[in-house]
Amino acid sequence: MSGMARFEKADSSTSQVEYIHALYPYLNLDPIYQRESGVWSKERKQLFIDSLINGFDVPKIYLNKVEYSEEIDGEEKLIRYEVIDGKQRIESIEEFLNDNYPLSDTFHLLDDEDSVDSGGLYYSELVSKYPQVIYRLLHYSFDIVVLDHQQEDFVDEFFIRLNGGEPLNAQEKRNACSCYLRTRVKKISGKDKFVNKCLIPRSRYKNDELVAKFFSIADQFGELGKISDIKKNRLDRLYERSKNNELTSQSIVLIESRVKKTLALLYKVFGTPDPLIRSVGNVVVYFISAFTCPELWVNTSVKEYIRSFEKLRKDIVNNDFEIMTVREQTIFMICDEYNSYVQSANDGSALSWRSCCINCFIKAKGDFDDFYLLMAPYLY
């Protein structure tokens, strides 16, 4: 297939709003390479609908013609197109046609201002009162470009080039890397209970990046027996290894099972949002702690032990070192080092020390003397 044949421009019969509305059930608005987009305000949606009715030019919509089934809310859904660019525009149309919001109060037809007083009306009201407005909307023709059953690699490259004016962040670039790892990371990011029910809401790509770090941690412990780091270059390399099949699908499945088991432990410990897991840095430390010593994390008091340790590490450094006992001075140094590593969120040594402290405190069941004895071997 030649380069030019990869793209088709939709004709007028398949580019109008009413056709897009009919096609909506068969669209995948969130293909795996899609970047995080901001939610449009009601005012922005109203201005967009106003632009369509009044015949203004709007940006192109890019689709990739596909055919596959996808499970959504427990039901199989036939997908015929993936939306490469145009998600917010398509959703705004669908929401307006479903009476989710009205025209703006100031709406008017620019070429016939005196004939229509339809501002503030919903779609269902416009159908009976001002059908000429609805006709204009439903027969507006978009400039739609369709990629014809293109392979993932080509779509990924096209997507990156399409967004060339607005640089993708590191995880968005990874999401545009066609590989098995990407699929498994996105699966956990979108469906895991701990990630979606316990952590504070954050943009989708940030959850993807966090889960990618979990995969990297599991991979490093499997290959090296320790964690070196979870910095950008290592995460990028993990995706490249998957794409090049250096990291096989079988290996990824094994890594995924370990990640899921650890996340299940964390979900049992926390269950709901908690101040302890408000920080991504803490979440990574707890993941490493549970991953390396899962037997400790089945204790029903784990959360309270962690809460007690957090209080200890913050309080003890405010005490006078000179009047402390030897044991207290040692615990002071342990906590001081822990605190100094908090800002090193992606460094292997820092993460290992912090997870060691957490697990020793859990093993000591919050007892200071036992914690001191358990940590002593790691100090020298």
DRENGUBA-649222 format. One record per residue (C-alpha): residue number from 1; x, z, y. Coordinates in steps of 0.5 Angstrom, whole numbers, always signed. Layout:
<atoms>
NUM;X;Z;Y
...
</atoms>
This chain:
<atoms>
1;+0;+0;+0
2;+3;-2;+7
3;+4;+3;+12
4;-2;+0;+16
5;-7;+0;+10
6;-6;+8;+10
7;-11;+9;+16
8;-18;+6;+17
9;-22;+7;+23
10;-29;+8;+22
11;-35;+3;+24
12;-40;+5;+29
13;-45;+7;+23
14;-41;+12;+20
15;-38;+15;+26
16;-44;+17;+30
17;-46;+25;+30
18;-52;+24;+26
19;-48;+21;+20
20;-43;+27;+21
21;-48;+32;+20
22;-51;+29;+14
23;-43;+29;+11
24;-42;+36;+13
25;-44;+39;+6
26;-38;+35;+3
27;-33;+36;+8
28;-27;+41;+7
29;-26;+44;+14
30;-20;+48;+12
31;-15;+44;+8
32;-9;+48;+6
33;-5;+45;+11
34;-10;+46;+17
35;-7;+51;+22
36;-10;+57;+25
37;-15;+55;+31
38;-18;+59;+36
39;-25;+60;+36
40;-29;+57;+41
41;-33;+61;+46
42;-41;+59;+47
43;-39;+56;+54
44;-34;+51;+51
45;-39;+49;+45
46;-44;+48;+50
47;-39;+44;+55
48;-37;+39;+49
49;-45;+38;+47
50;-46;+36;+54
51;-40;+31;+54
52;-43;+28;+48
53;-50;+27;+51
54;-47;+25;+57
55;-43;+20;+54
56;-36;+22;+55
57;-30;+21;+51
58;-27;+26;+47
59;-21;+27;+42
60;-21;+23;+36
61;-23;+26;+29
62;-18;+25;+23
63;-21;+25;+16
64;-17;+25;+9
65;-22;+21;+4
66;-21;+25;-2
67;-26;+27;-8
68;-26;+33;-12
69;-30;+39;-13
70;-28;+46;-10
71;-31;+53;-12
72;-35;+56;-6
73;-39;+63;-6
74;-39;+62;-14
75;-42;+55;-13
76;-38;+48;-15
77;-38;+44;-8
78;-37;+36;-8
79;-31;+35;-3
80;-31;+28;+0
81;-27;+29;+6
82;-22;+34;+9
83;-22;+35;+16
84;-15;+34;+19
85;-16;+35;+26
86;-23;+36;+29
87;-26;+42;+26
88;-28;+46;+32
89;-32;+40;+34
90;-35;+39;+28
91;-37;+46;+27
92;-40;+46;+34
93;-44;+40;+33
94;-47;+43;+26
95;-48;+50;+30
96;-52;+46;+36
97;-56;+42;+31
98;-58;+49;+27
99;-60;+52;+33
100;-54;+57;+34
101;-54;+56;+41
102;-57;+52;+47
103;-55;+47;+52
104;-52;+51;+58
105;-57;+53;+63
106;-54;+48;+68
107;-54;+42;+63
108;-57;+35;+66
109;-56;+28;+65
110;-51;+25;+70
111;-54;+18;+70
112;-62;+21;+71
113;-61;+28;+74
114;-69;+28;+76
115;-72;+26;+70
116;-70;+32;+65
117;-70;+39;+66
118;-67;+41;+59
119;-62;+46;+61
120;-62;+53;+56
121;-66;+49;+51
122;-65;+49;+44
123;-64;+43;+39
124;-71;+45;+36
125;-74;+45;+43
126;-71;+39;+45
127;-73;+35;+39
128;-81;+35;+42
129;-80;+36;+49
130;-74;+31;+51
131;-73;+27;+45
132;-69;+22;+49
133;-63;+27;+50
134;-63;+28;+42
135;-63;+21;+41
136;-56;+20;+46
137;-53;+26;+42
138;-55;+24;+35
139;-52;+17;+37
140;-46;+18;+40
141;-40;+15;+36
142;-34;+18;+35
143;-27;+15;+35
144;-26;+17;+27
145;-19;+15;+24
146;-20;+16;+16
147;-14;+17;+11
148;-15;+13;+5
149;-14;+18;-1
150;-7;+19;+1
151;-2;+24;-3
152;-1;+31;+0
153;+6;+29;+2
154;+4;+24;+7
155;-2;+28;+9
156;+3;+34;+11
157;+8;+29;+14
158;+2;+26;+18
159;-1;+33;+20
160;+6;+36;+23
161;+7;+29;+27
162;+0;+30;+30
163;+1;+37;+32
164;+8;+35;+35
165;+6;+36;+42
166;+5;+44;+40
167;+10;+46;+35
168;+8;+49;+29
169;+10;+56;+27
170;+14;+58;+21
171;+9;+60;+17
172;+4;+54;+19
173;+10;+49;+17
174;+11;+52;+10
175;+3;+51;+10
176;+4;+44;+11
177;+9;+44;+5
178;+6;+41;-1
179;+8;+45;-7
180;+5;+50;-12
181;+7;+56;-9
182;+3;+54;-3
183;-3;+54;-7
184;-2;+61;-10
185;+0;+64;-3
186;-7;+62;+0
187;-11;+64;-6
188;-9;+71;-5
189;-9;+71;+2
190;-16;+69;+2
191;-19;+73;-4
192;-15;+79;-5
193;-19;+85;-4
194;-13;+89;-1
195;-11;+84;+4
196;-18;+82;+6
197;-21;+89;+6
198;-16;+94;+8
199;-11;+91;+13
200;-13;+90;+20
201;-16;+83;+22
202;-10;+78;+23
203;-10;+71;+24
204;-10;+67;+17
205;-3;+64;+18
206;+0;+72;+19
207;-4;+74;+12
208;-1;+68;+9
209;+6;+70;+11
210;+5;+77;+9
211;+3;+74;+2
212;+9;+70;+2
213;+14;+76;+3
214;+11;+79;-3
215;+12;+73;-7
216;+19;+73;-4
217;+20;+80;-6
218;+18;+79;-13
219;+22;+73;-14
220;+28;+77;-12
221;+27;+83;-16
222;+26;+78;-22
223;+33;+74;-20
224;+37;+79;-17
225;+34;+86;-19
226;+34;+88;-12
227;+32;+85;-5
228;+37;+82;+0
229;+32;+80;+5
230;+25;+77;+7
231;+27;+73;+13
232;+25;+66;+15
233;+30;+62;+12
234;+29;+66;+5
235;+22;+64;+6
236;+23;+57;+8
237;+28;+56;+2
238;+22;+59;-3
239;+17;+54;-1
240;+23;+49;-2
241;+25;+51;-9
242;+17;+50;-11
243;+17;+43;-8
244;+23;+41;-12
245;+21;+45;-18
246;+27;+49;-18
247;+22;+55;-18
248;+17;+52;-23
249;+10;+53;-24
250;+11;+58;-30
251;+15;+62;-26
252;+10;+62;-20
253;+5;+64;-25
254;+9;+70;-27
255;+11;+72;-20
256;+4;+72;-18
257;+1;+76;-23
258;+6;+82;-21
259;+4;+81;-14
260;-3;+82;-16
261;-2;+88;-20
262;+2;+91;-14
263;-4;+89;-9
264;-9;+92;-14
265;-5;+99;-14
266;-5;+99;-6
267;-12;+97;-6
268;-14;+103;-11
269;-9;+108;-6
270;-12;+106;+0
271;-19;+102;-1
272;-21;+102;+6
273;-17;+100;+13
274;-12;+106;+15
275;-7;+108;+20
276;-2;+108;+15
277;-3;+101;+14
278;-4;+98;+21
279;+4;+96;+21
280;+6;+90;+17
281;+12;+93;+16
282;+9;+99;+13
283;+5;+95;+8
284;+11;+91;+6
285;+15;+98;+5
286;+9;+100;+1
287;+9;+94;-3
288;+16;+95;-5
289;+15;+102;-7
290;+9;+100;-11
291;+12;+94;-14
292;+19;+98;-16
293;+15;+105;-19
294;+8;+103;-21
295;+8;+109;-25
296;+8;+114;-19
297;+3;+110;-15
298;-3;+111;-20
299;-3;+119;-17
300;-9;+120;-13
301;-6;+124;-8
302;-1;+118;-6
303;-4;+117;+1
304;-4;+124;+2
305;+4;+125;+0
306;+5;+119;+5
307;+1;+122;+11
308;+5;+128;+10
309;+12;+124;+10
310;+10;+120;+16
311;+9;+127;+19
312;+15;+130;+17
313;+20;+124;+19
314;+17;+124;+26
315;+17;+132;+27
316;+23;+134;+24
317;+28;+129;+29
318;+25;+133;+35
319;+28;+140;+32
320;+34;+143;+34
321;+40;+140;+29
322;+44;+146;+30
323;+40;+151;+28
324;+37;+148;+22
325;+39;+150;+14
326;+44;+145;+10
327;+37;+143;+7
328;+34;+142;+13
329;+40;+138;+16
330;+40;+133;+10
331;+32;+132;+11
332;+34;+131;+18
333;+39;+125;+17
334;+35;+122;+11
335;+29;+122;+16
336;+33;+120;+22
337;+36;+114;+18
338;+29;+112;+16
339;+27;+112;+23
340;+33;+107;+25
341;+31;+102;+20
342;+23;+102;+22
343;+25;+96;+27
344;+29;+92;+21
345;+23;+90;+18
346;+26;+84;+14
347;+32;+87;+12
348;+33;+88;+5
349;+38;+95;+6
350;+33;+98;+11
351;+27;+96;+6
352;+30;+99;+0
353;+32;+105;+4
354;+25;+106;+6
355;+22;+105;+0
356;+26;+110;-4
357;+25;+115;+1
358;+17;+114;+0
359;+18;+114;-8
360;+22;+120;-8
361;+17;+124;-3
362;+11;+122;-8
363;+15;+124;-14
364;+17;+130;-11
365;+9;+131;-9
366;+11;+133;-2
367;+15;+139;-4
368;+21;+139;+1
369;+26;+142;-4
370;+24;+137;-9
371;+25;+131;-4
372;+32;+134;-2
373;+34;+134;-9
374;+31;+127;-11
375;+34;+124;-5
376;+41;+127;-6
377;+44;+122;-10
378;+43;+116;-5
379;+46;+120;+0
380;+54;+119;-2
</atoms>
